[in-house]
Amino acid sequence: MYNESITHTGQLWRWAGNGAAAWFFITIDGEAGEALSGTALMRRLENGRRAGWGTIKVTAQLGASEWRTSVFPQKDNSGWMLPIKKAIRAAEGLHEGSSAKVTLNF
């Protein structure tokens, strides 16, 4: 089991697909994103394969809320996307454009 932790402050942004549903994310980039990329590479080397879509399972903490999820690499390699579900946004009073500090344990 890995016991790494990073803290990152990012802006909540909205992605809307082809349907009416919208997904909300915080991009994990900069030093925090590089730390995640290094972890993904090490796990791939150790396991001999890449996780589905290159994801990394994490426990995320934002304010008083904590949940298990996965971070997804961005297609342009500019960072990782952390999905923020509706219950977390409501509990923490977040909306599109809000700045939030998140801690990821992986």
ABEGO torsion letter per residue (X at the ends): XBBBBBBBBBBBBBBBBABABBBBBBBBBEAAAAAAAAAAAAAAAAAGBBBBGGBBBBBBBBEABBBBBBBBBBAAGAEBBBBBBAAAAAAAGBBBGBBBBBBBBX
